[in-house]
């Protein structure tokens, strides 16, 4: 099964609570939260991975 990454945005001005990234088997193993931006506020430095 492809990897899933659950992310939350800690930007106090952002309305995005959390989102999930589902990506294919072709994604490099070292891809992490820092490679993405929030789809709502476009910030990357305020994203944090949700650890289950």
C-alpha positions, -999 to 999 in steps of 0.1 A, spaced: 0 0 0 14 35 -8 25 57 20 1 81 37 13 113 55 -10 131 79 -2 168 83 -14 197 103 -8 234 97 2 254 128 -2 288 111 -26 307 135 -41 326 105 -48 294 85 -82 278 84 -68 243 74 -70 219 103 -53 188 89 -49 170 56 -36 136 43 -11 131 15 -15 98 -3 13 92 -28 24 65 -51 51 39 -48 73 61 -71 78 88 -44 114 88 -30 118 74 5 132 106 19 101 127 10 87 144 41 66 173 54 92 199 44 86 190 7 50 202 7 31 235 14 -3 239 30 -30 239 3 -48 267 20 -22 293 32 7 281 10 31 280 40 56 252 44 74 261 76 42 258 97 35 222 86 40 193 111 35 156 107 8 141 128 23 111 147 -3 84 154 
